[in-house]
């Protein structure tokens, strides 16, 4: 399911009164001015927003800058470097998995190479913040393209785009009317026992978002690791009634395999279209009333680095709209049409996710 038909969040509008002037013209007597009550307001403009220099007007000086990220090199870094060069920026990219990039940034923090970090997720960026790898900085486009609530509240990073995490199923084996309506249905409704796959490797961003989406509903400061007993019981049942993916087999490969009962599981939205084509499946997706978890892609400025002014200039140029252009996304706004977003306490999640994962490994995984 591609990102399309995205809707922008409604902004509060303001009304201003138009000032009317009479054109100078010869007349036998002066025109009678309109009474104040008859003054008609002009259509409301968009509320005042931060002034943004058009990215086409921003040009680099040729000083090299380095961007580290976990975004696919061929699909993001290569076209980014080529497009940036047209505007005078000399960009060098370092690409690896999210965990590897985070570890490298932390290892290099006292003698950094990276100027900019792109991608990752809220958990990994939290590690960069507490290790003083990234610093607060507000690019010129902050708050213009995307809602402020997606940015870090202290400005350590600013959102550019998002990826939705879905519970998806093979609609040829399960109709929308028969499908679950939320993740807890998988273990609370015995009709779905043994029909869904869960991941046994908990390092992936998608898996951690699924777990966070479940545990965030049961936060309790007096509970174990900040989660209530009810929340941990939900996790216990999640693993009890599902099918473990011990061989790292693609979910859609499992769906078409007649030797398995798996017909549903987790997947990020960007991975669905190619798999539908590859495996001949039309995927259905579950949209819970509480919303779907979103991985927030973001840009951040590193600390203790050289060429910081050029890096700031580049961040002003690399707007969410530009990122969407490079990645082939139709719109930088992450909110899908009629798709609710699950609200989570990201600070609590980021501070506890490692402990949650360790507890799950030790206690609940088969």
MIDO-131679 format. One line per 8 residues: number of its first residue (from 0); their letters; for each residue x, y, z of C-alpha. Coordinates in nm, 2 decimals. Example, Ala and Ser with C-alpha at 12.3 -4.5 7.8 and 13.67 -1.06 7.14 Angstrom:
<pts>
0) AS) 1.23,-0.45,0.78 ~ 1.37,-0.11,0.71 $
</pts>
This chain:
<pts>
0) XXXXXXXX) 0.00,0.00,0.00 ~ 0.17,0.31,-0.12 ~ 0.17,0.64,0.06 ~ -0.10,0.84,-0.13 ~ -0.39,1.08,-0.09 ~ -0.23,1.21,0.23 ~ -0.41,1.47,0.43 ~ -0.27,1.77,0.60 $
8) XXXXXXXX) -0.37,1.85,0.96 ~ -0.61,2.15,0.98 ~ -0.43,2.47,1.09 ~ -0.61,2.73,1.30 ~ -0.71,3.01,1.07 ~ -0.73,3.38,1.16 ~ -0.94,3.66,1.00 ~ -0.80,4.00,0.92 $
16) XXXXXXXX) -0.99,4.31,0.82 ~ -0.92,4.44,0.48 ~ -0.81,4.81,0.45 ~ -1.00,4.97,0.17 ~ -0.88,5.28,-0.02 ~ -1.08,5.49,-0.26 ~ -0.91,5.54,-0.60 ~ -0.85,5.90,-0.68 $
24) XXXXXXXX) -1.10,6.02,-0.95 ~ -1.27,6.34,-1.04 ~ -1.63,6.35,-0.90 ~ -1.88,6.62,-0.81 ~ -1.86,6.52,-0.44 ~ -1.64,6.29,-0.23 ~ -1.75,5.93,-0.19 ~ -1.92,5.85,0.13 $
32) XXXXXXXX) -1.70,5.62,0.33 ~ -1.84,5.28,0.42 ~ -1.94,5.25,0.79 ~ -1.72,5.02,0.99 ~ -1.99,4.76,1.04 ~ -2.00,4.71,0.66 ~ -1.63,4.63,0.63 ~ -1.60,4.28,0.49 $
40) XXXXXXXX) -1.32,4.05,0.60 ~ -1.09,3.91,0.34 ~ -1.06,3.53,0.32 ~ -0.85,3.41,0.61 ~ -0.48,3.34,0.53 ~ -0.28,3.06,0.68 ~ -0.15,3.15,1.02 ~ 0.19,3.31,1.04 $
48) XXXXXXXX) 0.46,3.05,1.00 ~ 0.83,3.07,1.03 ~ 1.00,3.24,0.74 ~ 1.15,2.99,0.51 ~ 1.41,3.06,0.24 ~ 1.31,2.88,-0.07 ~ 1.54,2.57,-0.10 ~ 1.61,2.66,-0.46 $
56) XXXXXXXX) 1.77,2.98,-0.34 ~ 2.00,2.80,-0.09 ~ 2.33,2.69,-0.24 ~ 2.63,2.51,-0.09 ~ 2.99,2.65,-0.09 ~ 3.15,2.32,-0.19 ~ 3.28,2.24,0.16 ~ 3.23,1.86,0.20 $
64) XXXXXXXX) 2.97,1.74,0.46 ~ 2.89,1.39,0.57 ~ 2.55,1.24,0.63 ~ 2.51,0.91,0.82 ~ 2.19,0.71,0.79 ~ 2.02,0.37,0.77 ~ 1.82,0.47,0.46 ~ 1.89,0.25,0.15 $
72) XXXXXXXX) 2.20,0.38,-0.03 ~ 2.07,0.32,-0.38 ~ 1.73,0.46,-0.32 ~ 1.82,0.76,-0.10 ~ 2.19,0.84,-0.08 ~ 2.28,0.82,-0.45 ~ 2.00,1.05,-0.57 ~ 2.05,1.28,-0.27 $
80) XXXXXXXX) 2.42,1.33,-0.36 ~ 2.34,1.39,-0.72 ~ 2.06,1.64,-0.65 ~ 2.26,1.82,-0.38 ~ 2.55,1.86,-0.63 ~ 2.32,2.06,-0.86 ~ 2.29,2.32,-0.57 ~ 2.66,2.33,-0.49 $
88) XXXXXXXX) 2.67,2.09,-0.20 ~ 2.94,1.82,-0.18 ~ 2.77,1.54,0.01 ~ 2.94,1.22,0.12 ~ 2.72,0.94,0.25 ~ 2.77,0.66,0.50 ~ 2.51,0.39,0.50 ~ 2.45,0.10,0.74 $
96) XXXXXXXX) 2.18,-0.06,0.95 ~ 2.02,0.16,1.22 ~ 2.20,-0.01,1.51 ~ 2.53,-0.01,1.33 ~ 2.50,0.36,1.24 ~ 2.41,0.45,1.59 ~ 2.70,0.25,1.74 ~ 2.95,0.42,1.49 $
104) XXXXXXXX) 2.82,0.77,1.57 ~ 2.86,0.70,1.95 ~ 3.21,0.56,1.89 ~ 3.31,0.87,1.69 ~ 3.15,1.13,1.91 ~ 3.48,1.27,2.04 ~ 3.63,1.29,1.69 ~ 3.33,1.29,1.46 $
112) XXXXXXXX) 3.31,1.26,1.09 ~ 2.93,1.29,1.05 ~ 2.77,1.63,1.02 ~ 2.41,1.52,0.98 ~ 2.21,1.21,1.07 ~ 1.90,1.10,0.88 ~ 1.65,0.83,0.95 ~ 1.68,0.59,1.25 $
120) XXXXXXXX) 1.39,0.58,1.49 ~ 1.30,0.73,1.82 ~ 1.48,0.47,2.02 ~ 1.81,0.50,1.84 ~ 1.79,0.88,1.83 ~ 1.74,0.87,2.21 ~ 2.07,0.69,2.24 ~ 2.24,0.97,2.03 $
128) XXXXXXXX) 2.09,1.24,2.26 ~ 2.20,1.08,2.59 ~ 2.55,1.02,2.44 ~ 2.58,1.39,2.33 ~ 2.61,1.29,1.96 ~ 2.34,1.53,1.83 ~ 2.26,1.88,1.94 ~ 1.94,2.10,1.92 $
136) XXXXXXXX) 1.91,2.29,1.60 ~ 1.61,2.42,1.42 ~ 1.62,2.42,1.04 ~ 1.44,2.70,0.86 ~ 1.16,2.47,0.76 ~ 1.08,2.34,1.11 ~ 0.70,2.35,1.17 ~ 0.61,2.44,0.81 $
144) XXXXXXXX) 0.58,2.11,0.63 ~ 0.50,1.87,0.92 ~ 0.33,1.90,1.26 ~ 0.55,2.01,1.55 ~ 0.45,1.71,1.76 ~ 0.66,1.48,1.54 ~ 0.97,1.67,1.62 ~ 1.18,1.63,1.94 $
152) XXXXXXXX) 1.03,1.87,2.20 ~ 1.38,2.02,2.27 ~ 1.47,2.04,1.90 ~ 1.73,1.76,1.89 ~ 1.57,1.63,1.56 ~ 1.30,1.73,1.32 ~ 1.07,1.49,1.13 ~ 1.08,1.46,0.75 $
160) XXXXXXXX) 0.86,1.16,0.68 ~ 0.72,0.85,0.84 ~ 0.66,0.48,0.79 ~ 0.35,0.31,0.92 ~ 0.37,-0.03,1.09 ~ 0.08,-0.26,1.00 ~ -0.07,-0.59,1.11 ~ -0.13,-0.72,0.76 $
168) XXXXXXXX) -0.30,-1.04,0.62 ~ -0.36,-1.23,0.31 ~ -0.70,-1.12,0.20 ~ -0.75,-1.42,-0.02 ~ -0.75,-1.64,0.29 ~ -0.91,-1.39,0.53 ~ -1.18,-1.14,0.43 ~ -1.19,-0.79,0.59 $
176) XXXXXXXX) -1.50,-0.89,0.78 ~ -1.33,-1.19,0.93 ~ -1.00,-1.01,1.00 ~ -0.89,-0.89,1.35 ~ -0.96,-0.52,1.43 ~ -0.66,-0.47,1.66 ~ -0.34,-0.65,1.77 ~ -0.50,-0.79,2.10 $
184) XXXXXXXX) -0.76,-0.98,1.89 ~ -0.48,-1.21,1.79 ~ -0.45,-1.36,2.13 ~ -0.79,-1.28,2.28 ~ -0.99,-1.44,2.00 ~ -0.91,-1.80,1.96 ~ -1.01,-1.79,1.59 ~ -0.67,-1.63,1.53 $
192) XXXXXXXX) -0.45,-1.86,1.74 ~ -0.18,-2.02,1.53 ~ -0.25,-1.79,1.23 ~ -0.01,-1.51,1.29 ~ 0.36,-1.49,1.28 ~ 0.58,-1.32,1.54 ~ 0.95,-1.23,1.52 ~ 1.20,-1.40,1.75 $
200) XXXXXXXX) 1.47,-1.14,1.67 ~ 1.38,-0.82,1.86 ~ 1.65,-0.59,1.73 ~ 1.45,-0.47,1.43 ~ 1.28,-0.13,1.43 ~ 0.95,-0.27,1.30 ~ 0.93,-0.54,1.57 ~ 1.02,-0.29,1.85 $
208) XXXXXXXX) 0.74,-0.06,1.72 ~ 0.49,-0.34,1.74 ~ 0.60,-0.42,2.10 ~ 0.59,-0.05,2.20 ~ 0.24,-0.02,2.05 ~ 0.12,-0.30,2.27 ~ 0.31,-0.20,2.59 ~ 0.23,0.17,2.56 $
216) XXXXXXXX) -0.13,0.10,2.63 ~ -0.04,-0.04,2.97 ~ 0.21,0.20,3.12 ~ 0.22,0.20,3.50 ~ 0.49,0.37,3.70 ~ 0.44,0.12,3.98 ~ 0.46,-0.18,3.74 ~ 0.76,-0.39,3.64 $
224) XXXXXXXX) 0.97,-0.17,3.41 ~ 0.69,0.08,3.40 ~ 0.43,-0.16,3.27 ~ 0.13,-0.30,3.45 ~ 0.08,-0.68,3.51 ~ -0.20,-0.66,3.25 ~ 0.04,-0.53,2.99 ~ 0.30,-0.81,3.05 $
232) XXXXXXXX) 0.01,-1.06,3.04 ~ -0.08,-0.93,2.69 ~ 0.28,-0.98,2.58 ~ 0.28,-1.33,2.73 ~ -0.03,-1.43,2.53 ~ 0.11,-1.26,2.21 ~ 0.40,-1.51,2.21 ~ 0.19,-1.80,2.34 $
240) XXXXXXXX) -0.06,-1.81,2.06 ~ 0.15,-1.71,1.76 ~ 0.39,-1.89,1.53 ~ 0.76,-1.80,1.58 ~ 0.96,-1.69,1.28 ~ 1.27,-1.88,1.38 ~ 1.43,-1.88,1.03 ~ 1.38,-1.52,0.94 $
248) XXXXXXXX) 1.14,-1.62,0.66 ~ 0.96,-1.34,0.48 ~ 0.60,-1.31,0.61 ~ 0.45,-1.32,0.26 ~ 0.65,-1.64,0.18 ~ 0.49,-1.79,0.49 ~ 0.14,-1.68,0.37 ~ 0.18,-1.87,0.04 $
256) XXXXXXXX) 0.34,-2.17,0.19 ~ 0.08,-2.45,0.21 ~ 0.29,-2.62,0.49 ~ 0.23,-2.33,0.74 ~ -0.09,-2.19,0.90 ~ 0.05,-1.83,0.89 ~ -0.17,-1.58,0.71 ~ -0.09,-1.26,0.90 $
264) XXXXXXXX) 0.18,-1.07,1.07 ~ 0.37,-0.74,1.10 ~ 0.51,-0.53,0.81 ~ 0.59,-0.17,0.74 ~ 0.39,0.00,0.47 ~ 0.67,0.05,0.23 ~ 0.73,-0.33,0.21 ~ 0.38,-0.43,0.11 $
272) XXXXXXXX) 0.36,-0.33,-0.26 ~ 0.67,-0.52,-0.38 ~ 0.57,-0.83,-0.18 ~ 0.22,-0.83,-0.32 ~ 0.37,-0.83,-0.67 ~ 0.63,-1.09,-0.59 ~ 0.40,-1.34,-0.41 ~ 0.07,-1.27,-0.59 $
280) XXXXXXXX) -0.11,-1.17,-0.27 ~ -0.35,-0.88,-0.21 ~ -0.27,-0.77,0.14 ~ -0.53,-0.64,0.39 ~ -0.42,-0.42,0.67 ~ -0.57,-0.38,1.02 ~ -0.64,-0.02,1.13 ~ -0.70,-0.02,1.51 $
288) XXXXXXXX) -0.92,0.25,1.66 ~ -0.61,0.36,1.87 ~ -0.42,0.41,1.55 ~ -0.11,0.25,1.39 ~ 0.24,0.31,1.51 ~ 0.46,0.53,1.30 ~ 0.84,0.52,1.26 ~ 0.94,0.89,1.24 $
296) XXXXXXXX) 1.22,0.96,1.00 ~ 1.41,1.27,1.10 ~ 1.72,1.49,1.04 ~ 1.96,1.60,1.31 ~ 2.28,1.80,1.35 ~ 2.58,1.63,1.51 ~ 2.79,1.79,1.78 ~ 3.17,1.87,1.78 $
304) XXXXXXXX) 3.19,1.86,1.41 ~ 3.37,2.07,1.15 ~ 3.20,2.25,0.87 ~ 2.89,2.31,1.08 ~ 2.78,2.62,0.90 ~ 2.77,2.43,0.57 ~ 2.58,2.15,0.75 ~ 2.32,2.40,0.88 $
312) XXXXXXXX) 2.29,2.54,0.53 ~ 2.24,2.19,0.39 ~ 1.97,2.12,0.65 ~ 1.78,2.43,0.54 ~ 1.80,2.31,0.18 ~ 1.70,1.95,0.26 ~ 1.33,2.01,0.34 ~ 1.08,1.73,0.40 $
320) XXXXXXXX) 0.94,1.81,0.06 ~ 1.29,1.75,-0.09 ~ 1.32,1.42,0.11 ~ 0.99,1.31,-0.03 ~ 1.11,1.40,-0.38 ~ 1.42,1.19,-0.34 ~ 1.24,0.90,-0.18 ~ 0.95,0.90,-0.43 $
328) XXXXXXXX) 0.69,0.98,-0.17 ~ 0.39,1.17,-0.30 ~ 0.37,1.41,0.00 ~ 0.59,1.48,0.30 ~ 0.29,1.49,0.54 ~ 0.29,1.16,0.72 ~ -0.08,1.14,0.81 ~ -0.27,0.91,0.58 $
336) XXXXXXXX) -0.62,0.96,0.46 ~ -0.85,0.83,0.74 ~ -0.56,0.66,0.90 ~ -0.53,0.73,1.28 ~ -0.19,0.75,1.43 ~ -0.12,0.57,1.76 ~ -0.01,0.82,2.02 ~ 0.27,0.70,2.25 $
344) XXXXXXXX) 0.47,0.85,2.53 ~ 0.79,0.84,2.33 ~ 1.02,0.96,2.61 ~ 0.90,0.66,2.83 ~ 0.92,0.42,2.54 ~ 1.27,0.53,2.45 ~ 1.40,0.51,2.80 ~ 1.26,0.16,2.86 $
352) XXXXXXXX) 1.27,-0.02,2.53 ~ 1.60,-0.19,2.59 ~ 1.49,-0.32,2.93 ~ 1.15,-0.43,2.78 ~ 1.33,-0.62,2.51 ~ 1.56,-0.79,2.75 ~ 1.27,-0.89,2.98 ~ 1.08,-1.04,2.68 $
360) XXXXXX) 1.39,-1.24,2.57 ~ 1.43,-1.38,2.92 ~ 1.07,-1.43,3.01 ~ 0.83,-1.47,2.72 ~ 1.00,-1.58,2.40 ~ 0.97,-1.96,2.34 $
</pts>
